[in-house]
C-alpha cells in the first residue's frame, strides 16, 4: 500500500516570501515522488519528480523539492513566491505505475 | 505540442443515464490512466492501459464502470446507470511508457470531465 499526507489544507504567504508545502509519504520499496499543481477548471500540471540521485530536485517555475528518506518527506519549496503561484498543489507517490495523491494544499500568495 | 485532451469538459446526467467520457492521449504515449477526483480530494486511480490492453482495473468502483482503448490511442470511460455518488471530475493521463515494475514515468493529465449526476 502507498499513501501521501499533506498536513496543511491551506498555506498563506506574502509575495516575495519563501513558500513551503509539506508532504510525507508511506510506500513499500523505492519511492517515486511527484508534485503537481492544479489551477481552477484545469487538469494537473507536472512540476517535478524524484526518482533517484540528488535529494534536491529542481522543477518548473522555480520550484524545488527535497527528498528526505529518514523523515519520509518530500516538501515543495520556492524561495520567493509570486501571486501567480496561488493554486492547489498535490503530492503523489508511486512504486509502480499508479499514483497515490494527497488531499492537496491550497496556496494563496497575497500581493 | 498537443497535450492530453478530454471531452466533454462538462456533463450533466440524470440518475440512471449512461455516460461516455473520451480521452485523447499525447501522440505516441503507450500508457493511459483514468483517475476520479471527488470534490476537495486528490485524484484516485481507476484503471490503466498499456496500448490496447487493460492491465489494471482494480480502482473501478463498481461493474457499472467500464473503460476501453480498442486501438491503443483514444480511450473511453463509460458509466452505466449513473448514481449521484458518481459525481466527480474524471481525469485522464498518459505517459510514454510505464510498465508494471518500472515506476517514475511522468504522467501528463488532461483538463478533466466534470460529471454531475442529478
Interface residues (C-beta under 8 A of the other chain):
Chain A: X4 X30 X32 X34 X36 X41 X42 X43 X44 X45 X46 X49 X51 X90 X92 X94 X95 X96 X97 X98 X99 X100 X101 X102 X103 X104
Chain B: X4 X6 X31 X33 X35 X40 X41 X42 X43 X44 X45 X48 X56 X59 X91 X93 X98 X99 X100 X101 X102 X103 X104 X105 X106 X107 X108 X109 X110 X111 X112
